[in-house]
């Protein structure tokens, strides 16, 4: 899996102070997307064990308490990302007690494959659906267009 950006302290992508990881790869390629640079799977840089260790450390760092992890992109549920994202969210569950996990995807909950559903079973909140420029609403919390749904799973 490749990543584009890691924010160790983020207050925009979900509630509270968070760690946010933007992954590469998106099949949806929504017109009007603000993150087109993340569409290609081979863009960005490889997600390394060192980066993963830093993310886990940051989530557990008491000096700047984080509420949780946000996964965006690109699309964390792109078929090429699912295995790595699943391993990461399971590790966060094991090693970062009390942290929530939010994930944004262009797929809807009804479209998810069995493998993608394994990831969803490990997270707290799923924001699903493609960005639709005609339904853009900058007043919506944590989503870009009104067709996108926030699923509180835990």
N, CA, C and O atoms as a GROMACS GRO file, in nm:
protein
  616
    1UNK      N    1   0.086  -0.118   0.000
    1UNK     CA    2   0.000   0.000   0.000
    1UNK      C    3   0.090   0.123   0.000
    1UNK      O    4   0.192   0.128   0.069
    2UNK      N    5   0.049   0.220  -0.078
    2UNK     CA    6   0.117   0.349  -0.079
    2UNK      C    7   0.035   0.451  -0.003
    2UNK      O    8  -0.088   0.441   0.006
    3UNK      N    9   0.104   0.549   0.053
    3UNK     CA   10   0.037   0.657   0.125
    3UNK      C   11   0.078   0.790   0.065
    3UNK      O   12   0.185   0.803   0.004
    4UNK      N   13  -0.008   0.889   0.083
    4UNK     CA   14   0.020   1.023   0.033
    4UNK      C   15   0.057   1.118   0.145
    4UNK      O   16   0.146   1.201   0.130
    5UNK      N   17  -0.011   1.106   0.255
    5UNK     CA   18   0.010   1.202   0.363
    5UNK      C   19  -0.024   1.137   0.495
    5UNK      O   20  -0.115   1.055   0.504
    6UNK      N   21   0.051   1.175   0.595
    6UNK     CA   22   0.021   1.134   0.732
    6UNK      C   23   0.023   1.260   0.818
    6UNK      O   24   0.122   1.333   0.822
    7UNK      N   25  -0.088   1.283   0.888
    7UNK     CA   26  -0.095   1.393   0.982
    7UNK      C   27  -0.098   1.335   1.123
    7UNK      O   28  -0.196   1.272   1.161
    8UNK      N   29   0.008   1.355   1.201
    8UNK     CA   30   0.010   1.302   1.336
    8UNK      C   31  -0.086   1.375   1.430
    8UNK      O   32  -0.126   1.320   1.533
    9UNK      N   33  -0.121   1.499   1.395
    9UNK     CA   34  -0.217   1.577   1.472
    9UNK      C   35  -0.313   1.641   1.373
    9UNK      O   36  -0.273   1.725   1.292
   10UNK      N   37  -0.439   1.601   1.379
   10UNK     CA   38  -0.540   1.648   1.284
   10UNK      C   39  -0.670   1.672   1.359
   10UNK      O   40  -0.712   1.589   1.440
   11UNK      N   41  -0.734   1.785   1.332
   11UNK     CA   42  -0.862   1.816   1.396
   11UNK      C   43  -0.974   1.833   1.294
   11UNK      O   44  -1.082   1.880   1.329
   12UNK      N   45  -0.948   1.795   1.167
   12UNK     CA   46  -1.045   1.816   1.060
   12UNK      C   47  -1.117   1.687   1.020
   12UNK      O   48  -1.237   1.690   0.992
   13UNK      N   49  -1.047   1.576   1.017
   13UNK     CA   50  -1.100   1.451   0.962
   13UNK      C   51  -1.154   1.359   1.071
   13UNK      O   52  -1.100   1.252   1.097
   14UNK      N   53  -1.263   1.403   1.132
   14UNK     CA   54  -1.326   1.328   1.240
   14UNK      C   55  -1.323   1.409   1.368
   14UNK      O   56  -1.262   1.516   1.374
   15UNK      N   57  -1.388   1.357   1.472
   15UNK     CA   58  -1.399   1.433   1.597
   15UNK      C   59  -1.271   1.429   1.679
   15UNK      O   60  -1.195   1.332   1.674
   16UNK      N   61  -1.248   1.535   1.753
   16UNK     CA   62  -1.134   1.539   1.843
   16UNK      C   63  -1.002   1.552   1.768
   16UNK      O   64  -0.999   1.579   1.648
   17UNK      N   65  -0.896   1.532   1.840
   17UNK     CA   66  -0.762   1.531   1.782
   17UNK      C   67  -0.732   1.389   1.739
   17UNK      O   68  -0.756   1.294   1.814
   18UNK      N   69  -0.678   1.373   1.616
   18UNK     CA   70  -0.664   1.241   1.556
   18UNK      C   71  -0.532   1.228   1.482
   18UNK      O   72  -0.463   1.328   1.458
   19UNK      N   73  -0.498   1.107   1.447
   19UNK     CA   74  -0.396   1.078   1.347
   19UNK      C   75  -0.472   1.046   1.218
   19UNK      O   76  -0.570   0.972   1.221
   20UNK      N   77  -0.426   1.102   1.107
   20UNK     CA   78  -0.495   1.080   0.980
   20UNK      C   79  -0.397   1.032   0.875
   20UNK      O   80  -0.290   1.090   0.857
   21UNK      N   81  -0.435   0.925   0.805
   21UNK     CA   82  -0.352   0.866   0.701
   21UNK      C   83  -0.430   0.868   0.570
   21UNK      O   84  -0.542   0.819   0.562
   22UNK      N   85  -0.368   0.925   0.467
   22UNK     CA   86  -0.426   0.928   0.333
   22UNK      C   87  -0.354   0.825   0.247
   22UNK      O   88  -0.232   0.834   0.228
   23UNK      N   89  -0.428   0.727   0.195
   23UNK     CA   90  -0.370   0.620   0.115
   23UNK      C   91  -0.385   0.650  -0.034
   23UNK      O   92  -0.465   0.735  -0.074
   24UNK      N   93  -0.307   0.579  -0.116
   24UNK     CA   94  -0.314   0.595  -0.261
   24UNK      C   95  -0.407   0.491  -0.321
   24UNK      O   96  -0.421   0.381  -0.269
   25UNK      N   97  -0.470   0.529  -0.430
   25UNK     CA   98  -0.554   0.437  -0.506
   25UNK      C   99  -0.701   0.462  -0.489
   25UNK      O  100  -0.755   0.451  -0.379
   26UNK      N  101  -0.767   0.497  -0.600
   26UNK     CA  102  -0.912   0.517  -0.597
   26UNK      C  103  -0.969   0.485  -0.734
   26UNK      O  104  -0.930   0.545  -0.834
   27UNK      N  105  -1.061   0.391  -0.738
   27UNK     CA  106  -1.128   0.353  -0.863
   27UNK      C  107  -1.240   0.449  -0.900
   27UNK      O  108  -1.281   0.455  -1.016
   28UNK      N  109  -1.291   0.524  -0.804
   28UNK     CA  110  -1.412   0.605  -0.825
   28UNK      C  111  -1.384   0.730  -0.909
   28UNK      O  112  -1.464   0.765  -0.996
   29UNK      N  113  -1.273   0.796  -0.883
   29UNK     CA  114  -1.231   0.914  -0.956
   29UNK      C  115  -1.347   1.013  -0.977
   29UNK      O  116  -1.380   1.049  -1.090
   30UNK      N  117  -1.406   1.053  -0.868
   30UNK     CA  118  -1.522   1.141  -0.870
   30UNK      C  119  -1.489   1.278  -0.927
   30UNK      O  120  -1.392   1.341  -0.884
   31UNK      N  121  -1.568   1.326  -1.024
   31UNK     CA  122  -1.549   1.463  -1.073
   31UNK      C  123  -1.562   1.562  -0.956
   31UNK      O  124  -1.655   1.553  -0.877
   32UNK      N  125  -1.468   1.653  -0.948
   32UNK     CA  126  -1.470   1.752  -0.841
   32UNK      C  127  -1.396   1.708  -0.716
   32UNK      O  128  -1.392   1.782  -0.617
   33UNK      N  129  -1.338   1.590  -0.716
   33UNK     CA  130  -1.263   1.540  -0.601
   33UNK      C  131  -1.151   1.638  -0.566
   33UNK      O  132  -1.082   1.688  -0.654
   34UNK      N  133  -1.135   1.665  -0.438
   34UNK     CA  134  -1.030   1.758  -0.396
   34UNK      C  135  -0.896   1.687  -0.377
   34UNK      O  136  -0.796   1.751  -0.345
   35UNK      N  137  -0.893   1.556  -0.396
   35UNK     CA  138  -0.772   1.480  -0.367
   35UNK      C  139  -0.730   1.393  -0.487
   35UNK      O  140  -0.694   1.276  -0.469
   36UNK      N  141  -0.736   1.448  -0.606
   36UNK     CA  142  -0.706   1.372  -0.728
   36UNK      C  143  -0.566   1.312  -0.728
   36UNK      O  144  -0.543   1.209  -0.791
   37UNK      N  145  -0.473   1.374  -0.660
   37UNK     CA  146  -0.335   1.323  -0.659
   37UNK      C  147  -0.325   1.185  -0.596
   37UNK      O  148  -0.223   1.118  -0.612
   38UNK      N  149  -0.428   1.141  -0.525
   38UNK     CA  150  -0.424   1.010  -0.458
   38UNK      C  151  -0.486   0.898  -0.541
   38UNK      O  152  -0.489   0.783  -0.495
   39UNK      N  153  -0.536   0.927  -0.659
   39UNK     CA  154  -0.609   0.827  -0.736
   39UNK      C  155  -0.524   0.709  -0.782
   39UNK      O  156  -0.569   0.595  -0.775
   40UNK      N  157  -0.402   0.735  -0.827
   40UNK     CA  158  -0.318   0.627  -0.881
   40UNK      C  159  -0.260   0.542  -0.768
   40UNK      O  160  -0.208   0.595  -0.669
   41UNK      N  161  -0.269   0.411  -0.782
   41UNK     CA  162  -0.216   0.321  -0.680
   41UNK      C  163  -0.067   0.337  -0.659
   41UNK      O  164  -0.019   0.323  -0.547
   42UNK      N  165   0.006   0.366  -0.765
   42UNK     CA  166   0.151   0.374  -0.754
   42UNK      C  167   0.200   0.514  -0.719
   42UNK      O  168   0.320   0.541  -0.726
   43UNK      N  169   0.109   0.604  -0.682
   43UNK     CA  170   0.150   0.739  -0.641
   43UNK      C  171   0.184   0.738  -0.493
   43UNK      O  172   0.159   0.640  -0.422
   44UNK      N  173   0.240   0.846  -0.447
   44UNK     CA  174   0.278   0.855  -0.307
   44UNK      C  175   0.403   0.775  -0.277
   44UNK      O  176   0.488   0.756  -0.364
   45UNK      N  177   0.414   0.728  -0.154
   45UNK     CA  178   0.530   0.650  -0.109
   45UNK      C  179   0.481   0.524  -0.039
   45UNK      O  180   0.370   0.522   0.013
   46UNK      N  181   0.563   0.419  -0.037
   46UNK     CA  182   0.520   0.296   0.030
   46UNK      C  183   0.497   0.318   0.180
   46UNK      O  184   0.570   0.391   0.246
   47UNK      N  185   0.396   0.253   0.231
   47UNK     CA  186   0.370   0.249   0.376
   47UNK      C  187   0.472   0.152   0.435
   47UNK      O  188   0.469   0.033   0.405
   48UNK      N  189   0.560   0.202   0.518
   48UNK     CA  190   0.666   0.121   0.575
   48UNK      C  191   0.632   0.078   0.717
   48UNK      O  192   0.542   0.134   0.780
   49UNK      N  193   0.703  -0.020   0.766
   49UNK     CA  194   0.688  -0.060   0.905
   49UNK      C  195   0.726   0.056   0.997
   49UNK      O  196   0.664   0.074   1.102
   50UNK      N  197   0.826   0.133   0.959
   50UNK     CA  198   0.866   0.250   1.037
   50UNK      C  199   0.751   0.350   1.048
   50UNK      O  200   0.727   0.406   1.155
   51UNK      N  201   0.680   0.374   0.937
   51UNK     CA  202   0.565   0.465   0.939
   51UNK      C  203   0.454   0.410   1.027
   51UNK      O  204   0.391   0.484   1.102
   52UNK      N  205   0.430   0.281   1.017
   52UNK     CA  206   0.327   0.216   1.099
   52UNK      C  207   0.362   0.228   1.248
   52UNK      O  208   0.275   0.256   1.330
   53UNK      N  209   0.488   0.207   1.281
   53UNK     CA  210   0.533   0.218   1.421
   53UNK      C  211   0.513   0.362   1.470
   53UNK      O  212   0.471   0.384   1.584
   54UNK      N  213   0.543   0.459   1.386
   54UNK     CA  214   0.523   0.599   1.423
   54UNK      C  215   0.376   0.628   1.450
   54UNK      O  216   0.342   0.694   1.548
   55UNK      N  217   0.288   0.577   1.362
   55UNK     CA  218   0.144   0.597   1.379
   55UNK      C  219   0.096   0.538   1.512
   55UNK      O  220   0.022   0.604   1.586
   56UNK      N  221   0.137   0.416   1.542
   56UNK     CA  222   0.098   0.352   1.669
   56UNK      C  223   0.150   0.432   1.787
   56UNK      O  224   0.078   0.455   1.884
   57UNK      N  225   0.276   0.475   1.779
   57UNK     CA  226   0.335   0.557   1.886
   57UNK      C  227   0.256   0.685   1.904
   57UNK      O  228   0.223   0.723   2.017
   58UNK      N  229   0.224   0.753   1.794
   58UNK     CA  230   0.150   0.879   1.802
   58UNK      C  231   0.012   0.860   1.865
   58UNK      O  232  -0.030   0.941   1.947
   59UNK      N  233  -0.057   0.753   1.826
   59UNK     CA  234  -0.190   0.727   1.884
   59UNK      C  235  -0.182   0.706   2.035
   59UNK      O  236  -0.276   0.739   2.107
   60UNK      N  237  -0.072   0.650   2.082
   60UNK     CA  238  -0.057   0.621   2.225
   60UNK      C  239   0.018   0.730   2.301
   60UNK      O  240   0.037   0.717   2.422
   61UNK      N  241   0.060   0.835   2.236
   61UNK     CA  242   0.136   0.943   2.298
   61UNK      C  243   0.045   1.027   2.387
   61UNK      O  244  -0.049   1.091   2.339
   62UNK      N  245   0.071   1.026   2.515
   62UNK     CA  246  -0.013   1.097   2.612
   62UNK      C  247   0.010   1.248   2.612
   62UNK      O  248  -0.071   1.323   2.666
   63UNK      N  249   0.120   1.294   2.553
   63UNK     CA  250   0.148   1.438   2.551
   63UNK      C  251   0.048   1.513   2.464
   63UNK      O  252   0.011   1.626   2.495
   64UNK      N  253   0.003   1.449   2.356
   64UNK     CA  254  -0.103   1.503   2.271
   64UNK      C  255  -0.207   1.392   2.258
   64UNK      O  256  -0.199   1.311   2.166
   65UNK      N  257  -0.304   1.388   2.347
   65UNK     CA  258  -0.402   1.279   2.342
   65UNK      C  259  -0.483   1.281   2.212
   65UNK      O  260  -0.539   1.384   2.174
   66UNK      N  261  -0.487   1.166   2.146
   66UNK     CA  262  -0.565   1.152   2.023
   66UNK      C  263  -0.688   1.067   2.051
   66UNK      O  264  -0.682   0.969   2.126
   67UNK      N  265  -0.799   1.106   1.990
   67UNK     CA  266  -0.922   1.027   2.002
   67UNK      C  267  -0.915   0.903   1.916
   67UNK      O  268  -0.973   0.800   1.951
   68UNK      N  269  -0.845   0.912   1.802
   68UNK     CA  270  -0.840   0.794   1.717
   68UNK      C  271  -0.768   0.817   1.587
   68UNK      O  272  -0.694   0.914   1.570
   69UNK      N  273  -0.792   0.724   1.495
   69UNK     CA  274  -0.729   0.720   1.364
   69UNK      C  275  -0.835   0.743   1.256
   69UNK      O  276  -0.945   0.688   1.262
   70UNK      N  277  -0.800   0.827   1.158
   70UNK     CA  278  -0.885   0.847   1.040
   70UNK      C  279  -0.811   0.796   0.918
   70UNK      O  280  -0.693   0.825   0.899
   71UNK      N  281  -0.881   0.719   0.835
   71UNK     CA  282  -0.824   0.662   0.712
   71UNK      C  283  -0.901   0.716   0.593
   71UNK      O  284  -1.022   0.699   0.584
   72UNK      N  285  -0.829   0.782   0.503
   72UNK     CA  286  -0.892   0.843   0.386
   72UNK      C  287  -0.801   0.823   0.267
   72UNK      O  288  -0.711   0.739   0.270
   73UNK      N  289  -0.822   0.899   0.163
   73UNK     CA  290  -0.735   0.879   0.048
   73UNK      C  291  -0.768   0.972  -0.067
   73UNK      O  292  -0.805   1.089  -0.052
   74UNK      N  293  -0.752   0.909  -0.183
   74UNK     CA  294  -0.764   0.773  -0.228
   74UNK      C  295  -0.882   0.704  -0.161
   74UNK      O  296  -0.978   0.766  -0.115
   75UNK      N  297  -0.871   0.575  -0.157
   75UNK     CA  298  -0.976   0.493  -0.095
   75UNK      C  299  -0.912   0.379  -0.019
   75UNK      O  300  -0.852   0.290  -0.079
   76UNK      N  301  -0.923   0.380   0.114
   76UNK     CA  302  -0.866   0.271   0.194
   76UNK      C  303  -0.926   0.134   0.158
   76UNK      O  304  -0.863   0.031   0.183
   77UNK      N  305  -1.046   0.133   0.101
   77UNK     CA  306  -1.109   0.006   0.065
   77UNK      C  307  -1.088  -0.030  -0.082
   77UNK      O  308  -1.154  -0.121  -0.133
   78UNK      N  309  -0.998   0.039  -0.151
   78UNK     CA  310  -0.959  -0.004  -0.285
   78UNK      C  311  -0.911  -0.148  -0.272
   78UNK      O  312  -0.838  -0.180  -0.178
   79UNK      N  313  -0.949  -0.237  -0.365
   79UNK     CA  314  -0.911  -0.378  -0.352
   79UNK      C  315  -0.763  -0.401  -0.326
   79UNK      O  316  -0.727  -0.495  -0.256
   80UNK      N  317  -0.676  -0.317  -0.381
   80UNK     CA  318  -0.532  -0.335  -0.360
   80UNK      C  319  -0.488  -0.292  -0.220
   80UNK      O  320  -0.378  -0.327  -0.177
   81UNK      N  321  -0.571  -0.216  -0.149
   81UNK     CA  322  -0.535  -0.167  -0.015
   81UNK      C  323  -0.594  -0.248   0.099
   81UNK      O  324  -0.548  -0.239   0.212
   82UNK      N  325  -0.695  -0.327   0.069
   82UNK     CA  326  -0.775  -0.388   0.176
   82UNK      C  327  -0.693  -0.474   0.271
   82UNK      O  328  -0.710  -0.463   0.393
   83UNK      N  329  -0.605  -0.557   0.222
   83UNK     CA  330  -0.527  -0.647   0.310
   83UNK      C  331  -0.439  -0.565   0.406
   83UNK      O  332  -0.432  -0.596   0.525
   84UNK      N  333  -0.373  -0.462   0.354
   84UNK     CA  334  -0.287  -0.379   0.439
   84UNK      C  335  -0.367  -0.297   0.538
   84UNK      O  336  -0.328  -0.283   0.654
   85UNK      N  337  -0.480  -0.243   0.493
   85UNK     CA  338  -0.565  -0.165   0.584
   85UNK      C  339  -0.622  -0.256   0.693
   85UNK      O  340  -0.628  -0.215   0.809
   86UNK      N  341  -0.662  -0.377   0.658
   86UNK     CA  342  -0.715  -0.469   0.758
   86UNK      C  343  -0.609  -0.500   0.864
   86UNK      O  344  -0.639  -0.500   0.983
   87UNK      N  345  -0.487  -0.527   0.820
   87UNK     CA  346  -0.379  -0.555   0.915
   87UNK      C  347  -0.355  -0.435   1.006
   87UNK      O  348  -0.335  -0.450   1.127
   88UNK      N  349  -0.357  -0.314   0.948
   88UNK     CA  350  -0.334  -0.194   1.027
   88UNK      C  351  -0.444  -0.170   1.129
   88UNK      O  352  -0.415  -0.142   1.246
   89UNK      N  353  -0.569  -0.181   1.088
   89UNK     CA  354  -0.678  -0.153   1.184
   89UNK      C  355  -0.683  -0.258   1.294
   89UNK      O  356  -0.717  -0.227   1.408
   90UNK      N  357  -0.649  -0.381   1.262
   90UNK     CA  358  -0.642  -0.484   1.367
   90UNK      C  359  -0.532  -0.453   1.467
   90UNK      O  360  -0.548  -0.472   1.587
   91UNK      N  361  -0.419  -0.403   1.416
   91UNK     CA  362  -0.309  -0.366   1.505
   91UNK      C  363  -0.348  -0.247   1.593
   91UNK      O  364  -0.318  -0.246   1.712
   92UNK      N  365  -0.414  -0.149   1.535
   92UNK     CA  366  -0.460  -0.034   1.614
   92UNK      C  367  -0.556  -0.082   1.723
   92UNK      O  368  -0.547  -0.036   1.837
   93UNK      N  369  -0.646  -0.171   1.690
   93UNK     CA  370  -0.739  -0.226   1.790
   93UNK      C  371  -0.664  -0.294   1.905
   93UNK      O  372  -0.698  -0.276   2.022
   94UNK      N  373  -0.560  -0.370   1.870
   94UNK     CA  374  -0.484  -0.444   1.972
   94UNK      C  375  -0.397  -0.353   2.058
   94UNK      O  376  -0.386  -0.374   2.179
   95UNK      N  377  -0.336  -0.252   1.998
   95UNK     CA  378  -0.230  -0.178   2.066
   95UNK      C  379  -0.267  -0.036   2.106
   95UNK      O  380  -0.191   0.030   2.175
   96UNK      N  381  -0.381   0.011   2.064
   96UNK     CA  382  -0.421   0.150   2.093
   96UNK      C  383  -0.559   0.150   2.157
   96UNK      O  384  -0.658   0.190   2.096
   97UNK      N  385  -0.564   0.104   2.279
   97UNK     CA  386  -0.691   0.086   2.349
   97UNK      C  387  -0.766   0.217   2.365
   97UNK      O  388  -0.708   0.320   2.400
   98UNK      N  389  -0.896   0.211   2.337
   98UNK     CA  390  -0.982   0.326   2.354
   98UNK      C  391  -0.982   0.423   2.236
   98UNK      O  392  -1.051   0.525   2.240
   99UNK      N  393  -0.905   0.393   2.132
   99UNK     CA  394  -0.900   0.482   2.014
   99UNK      C  395  -1.005   0.437   1.914
   99UNK      O  396  -1.021   0.318   1.888
  100UNK      N  397  -1.076   0.534   1.856
  100UNK     CA  398  -1.173   0.498   1.752
  100UNK      C  399  -1.108   0.504   1.614
  100UNK      O  400  -1.004   0.568   1.596
  101UNK      N  401  -1.170   0.438   1.519
  101UNK     CA  402  -1.119   0.434   1.382
  101UNK      C  403  -1.232   0.477   1.288
  101UNK      O  404  -1.340   0.417   1.286
  102UNK      N  405  -1.204   0.582   1.211
  102UNK     CA  406  -1.297   0.632   1.110
  102UNK      C  407  -1.237   0.603   0.974
  102UNK      O  408  -1.115   0.610   0.956
  103UNK      N  409  -1.322   0.570   0.876
  103UNK     CA  410  -1.275   0.538   0.741
  103UNK      C  411  -1.370   0.595   0.637
  103UNK      O  412  -1.492   0.582   0.649
  104UNK      N  413  -1.312   0.660   0.535
  104UNK     CA  414  -1.388   0.716   0.423
  104UNK      C  415  -1.367   0.628   0.301
  104UNK      O  416  -1.254   0.589   0.271
  105UNK      N  417  -1.476   0.597   0.230
  105UNK     CA  418  -1.469   0.517   0.108
  105UNK      C  419  -1.572   0.566   0.007
  105UNK      O  420  -1.676   0.620   0.045
  106UNK      N  421  -1.541   0.547  -0.120
  106UNK     CA  422  -1.638   0.579  -0.225
  106UNK      C  423  -1.739   0.468  -0.248
  106UNK      O  424  -1.841   0.490  -0.312
  107UNK      N  425  -1.710   0.350  -0.195
  107UNK     CA  426  -1.807   0.240  -0.205
  107UNK      C  427  -1.918   0.263  -0.104
  107UNK      O  428  -1.896   0.325   0.000
  108UNK      N  429  -2.038   0.214  -0.134
  108UNK     CA  430  -2.144   0.217  -0.034
  108UNK      C  431  -2.137   0.088   0.046
  108UNK      O  432  -2.079  -0.011   0.002
  109UNK      N  433  -2.197   0.091   0.161
  109UNK     CA  434  -2.198  -0.026   0.248
  109UNK      C  435  -2.252  -0.148   0.175
  109UNK      O  436  -2.202  -0.259   0.193
  110UNK      N  437  -2.355  -0.129   0.092
  110UNK     CA  438  -2.416  -0.240   0.018
  110UNK      C  439  -2.325  -0.296  -0.091
  110UNK      O  440  -2.345  -0.410  -0.135
  111UNK      N  441  -2.227  -0.220  -0.136
  111UNK     CA  442  -2.138  -0.264  -0.243
  111UNK      C  443  -2.014  -0.339  -0.195
  111UNK      O  444  -1.940  -0.394  -0.276
  112UNK      N  445  -1.992  -0.343  -0.066
  112UNK     CA  446  -1.866  -0.397  -0.014
  112UNK      C  447  -1.853  -0.547  -0.035
  112UNK      O  448  -1.949  -0.623  -0.019
  113UNK      N  449  -1.733  -0.588  -0.071
  113UNK     CA  450  -1.701  -0.730  -0.084
  113UNK      C  451  -1.682  -0.790   0.056
  113UNK      O  452  -1.677  -0.718   0.156
  114UNK      N  453  -1.672  -0.920   0.062
  114UNK     CA  454  -1.650  -0.988   0.191
  114UNK      C  455  -1.520  -0.939   0.255
  114UNK      O  456  -1.514  -0.920   0.377
  115UNK      N  457  -1.416  -0.920   0.176
  115UNK     CA  458  -1.288  -0.874   0.230
  115UNK      C  459  -1.298  -0.730   0.282
  115UNK      O  460  -1.244  -0.698   0.388
  116UNK      N  461  -1.367  -0.646   0.209
  116UNK     CA  462  -1.387  -0.508   0.255
  116UNK      C  463  -1.470  -0.505   0.384
  116UNK      O  464  -1.446  -0.423   0.472
  117UNK      N  465  -1.567  -0.595   0.394
  117UNK     CA  466  -1.651  -0.602   0.513
  117UNK      C  467  -1.569  -0.644   0.636
  117UNK      O  468  -1.604  -0.608   0.748
  118UNK      N  469  -1.461  -0.719   0.616
  118UNK     CA  470  -1.373  -0.754   0.728
  118UNK      C  471  -1.310  -0.629   0.788
  118UNK      O  472  -1.295  -0.618   0.909
  119UNK      N  473  -1.272  -0.535   0.703
  119UNK     CA  474  -1.219  -0.408   0.752
  119UNK      C  475  -1.327  -0.333   0.829
  119UNK      O  476  -1.303  -0.285   0.940
  120UNK      N  477  -1.445  -0.323   0.770
  120UNK     CA  478  -1.555  -0.250   0.832
  120UNK      C  479  -1.590  -0.308   0.970
  120UNK      O  480  -1.631  -0.235   1.059
  121UNK      N  481  -1.575  -0.438   0.985
  121UNK     CA  482  -1.604  -0.502   1.114
  121UNK      C  483  -1.507  -0.457   1.224
  121UNK      O  484  -1.536  -0.475   1.342
  122UNK      N  485  -1.395  -0.399   1.186
  122UNK     CA  486  -1.294  -0.356   1.283
  122UNK      C  487  -1.298  -0.206   1.314
  122UNK      O  488  -1.228  -0.160   1.405
  123UNK      N  489  -1.378  -0.130   1.240
  123UNK     CA  490  -1.376   0.016   1.258
  123UNK      C  491  -1.500   0.063   1.334
  123UNK      O  492  -1.594  -0.013   1.357
  124UNK      N  493  -1.497   0.190   1.372
  124UNK     CA  494  -1.608   0.248   1.448
  124UNK      C  495  -1.706   0.325   1.361
  124UNK      O  496  -1.826   0.321   1.384
  125UNK      N  497  -1.652   0.396   1.262
  125UNK     CA  498  -1.736   0.481   1.179
  125UNK      C  499  -1.692   0.468   1.034
  125UNK      O  500  -1.574   0.476   1.002
  126UNK      N  501  -1.790   0.447   0.946
  126UNK     CA  502  -1.768   0.441   0.802
  126UNK      C  503  -1.844   0.556   0.738
  126UNK      O  504  -1.964   0.572   0.760
  127UNK      N  505  -1.773   0.635   0.657
  127UNK     CA  506  -1.840   0.736   0.575
  127UNK      C  507  -1.833   0.683   0.433
  127UNK      O  508  -1.724   0.671   0.377
  128UNK      N  509  -1.949   0.653   0.375
  128UNK     CA  510  -1.949   0.584   0.245
  128UNK      C  511  -2.014   0.668   0.137
  128UNK      O  512  -2.086   0.764   0.163
  129UNK      N  513  -1.985   0.628   0.014
  129UNK     CA  514  -2.045   0.690  -0.103
  129UNK      C  515  -1.949   0.781  -0.177
  129UNK      O  516  -1.863   0.847  -0.118
  130UNK      N  517  -1.966   0.783  -0.308
  130UNK     CA  518  -1.885   0.870  -0.393
  130UNK      C  519  -1.917   1.016  -0.365
  130UNK      O  520  -2.028   1.050  -0.324
  131UNK      N  521  -1.818   1.101  -0.388
  131UNK     CA  522  -1.844   1.244  -0.384
  131UNK      C  523  -1.920   1.281  -0.511
  131UNK      O  524  -1.878   1.248  -0.621
  132UNK      N  525  -2.033   1.351  -0.495
  132UNK     CA  526  -2.114   1.397  -0.608
  132UNK      C  527  -2.114   1.549  -0.605
  132UNK      O  528  -2.172   1.611  -0.516
  133UNK      N  529  -2.048   1.609  -0.704
  133UNK     CA  530  -2.031   1.755  -0.705
  133UNK      C  531  -2.164   1.829  -0.699
  133UNK      O  532  -2.174   1.932  -0.633
  134UNK      N  533  -2.266   1.777  -0.766
  134UNK     CA  534  -2.397   1.844  -0.766
  134UNK      C  535  -2.462   1.842  -0.628
  134UNK      O  536  -2.551   1.922  -0.600
  135UNK      N  537  -2.417   1.751  -0.542
  135UNK     CA  538  -2.472   1.741  -0.406
  135UNK      C  539  -2.376   1.795  -0.301
  135UNK      O  540  -2.395   1.773  -0.181
  136UNK      N  541  -2.272   1.865  -0.346
  136UNK     CA  542  -2.172   1.921  -0.255
  136UNK      C  543  -2.238   2.012  -0.153
  136UNK      O  544  -2.324   2.094  -0.187
  137UNK      N  545  -2.198   1.996  -0.027
  137UNK     CA  546  -2.252   2.079   0.079
  137UNK      C  547  -2.141   2.103   0.182
  137UNK      O  548  -2.113   2.015   0.264
  138UNK      N  549  -2.077   2.219   0.178
  138UNK     CA  550  -1.967   2.245   0.270
  138UNK      C  551  -2.010   2.254   0.417
  138UNK      O  552  -1.924   2.261   0.505
  139UNK      N  553  -2.138   2.255   0.444
  139UNK     CA  554  -2.186   2.262   0.582
  139UNK      C  555  -2.200   2.124   0.646
  139UNK      O  556  -2.220   2.114   0.767
  140UNK      N  557  -2.189   2.018   0.568
  140UNK     CA  558  -2.201   1.883   0.623
  140UNK      C  559  -2.077   1.846   0.703
  140UNK      O  560  -1.965   1.867   0.657
  141UNK      N  561  -2.095   1.793   0.821
  141UNK     CA  562  -1.977   1.750   0.896
  141UNK      C  563  -1.918   1.621   0.836
  141UNK      O  564  -1.991   1.525   0.809
  142UNK      N  565  -1.788   1.621   0.815
  142UNK     CA  566  -1.709   1.503   0.779
  142UNK      C  567  -1.741   1.439   0.646
  142UNK      O  568  -1.704   1.324   0.623
  143UNK      N  569  -1.809   1.509   0.556
  143UNK     CA  570  -1.836   1.456   0.423
  143UNK      C  571  -1.855   1.570   0.327
  143UNK      O  572  -1.884   1.683   0.367
  144UNK      N  573  -1.839   1.541   0.198
  144UNK     CA  574  -1.841   1.647   0.099
  144UNK      C  575  -1.972   1.666   0.027
  144UNK      O  576  -2.002   1.775  -0.020
  145UNK      N  577  -2.052   1.559   0.017
  145UNK     CA  578  -2.179   1.570  -0.054
  145UNK      C  579  -2.288   1.496   0.023
  145UNK      O  580  -2.261   1.404   0.099
  146UNK      N  581  -2.412   1.540   0.002
  146UNK     CA  582  -2.524   1.494   0.085
  146UNK      C  583  -2.561   1.347   0.063
  146UNK      O  584  -2.634   1.291   0.145
  147UNK      N  585  -2.514   1.285  -0.043
  147UNK     CA  586  -2.542   1.142  -0.064
  147UNK      C  587  -2.455   1.054   0.024
  147UNK      O  588  -2.487   0.937   0.046
  148UNK      N  589  -2.346   1.107   0.074
  148UNK     CA  590  -2.256   1.027   0.159
  148UNK      C  591  -2.318   1.008   0.295
  148UNK      O  592  -2.378   1.100   0.351
  149UNK      N  593  -2.303   0.887   0.349
  149UNK     CA  594  -2.369   0.850   0.474
  149UNK      C  595  -2.264   0.819   0.581
  149UNK      O  596  -2.164   0.752   0.555
  150UNK      N  597  -2.289   0.869   0.701
  150UNK     CA  598  -2.204   0.836   0.816
  150UNK      C  599  -2.269   0.719   0.888
  150UNK      O  600  -2.381   0.729   0.938
  151UNK      N  601  -2.199   0.607   0.891
  151UNK     CA  602  -2.246   0.487   0.960
  151UNK      C  603  -2.171   0.473   1.092
  151UNK      O  604  -2.050   0.448   1.093
  152UNK      N  605  -2.243   0.488   1.203
  152UNK     CA  606  -2.183   0.467   1.334
  152UNK      C  607  -2.197   0.319   1.366
  152UNK      O  608  -2.307   0.271   1.392
  153UNK      N  609  -2.088   0.248   1.363
  153UNK     CA  610  -2.090   0.102   1.372
  153UNK      C  611  -2.068   0.049   1.513
  153UNK      O  612  -2.109  -0.063   1.544
  154UNK      N  613  -2.004   0.126   1.597
  154UNK     CA  614  -1.976   0.082   1.735
  154UNK      C  615  -2.013   0.192   1.831
  154UNK      O  616  -1.998   0.176   1.952
   0.00000   0.00000   0.00000
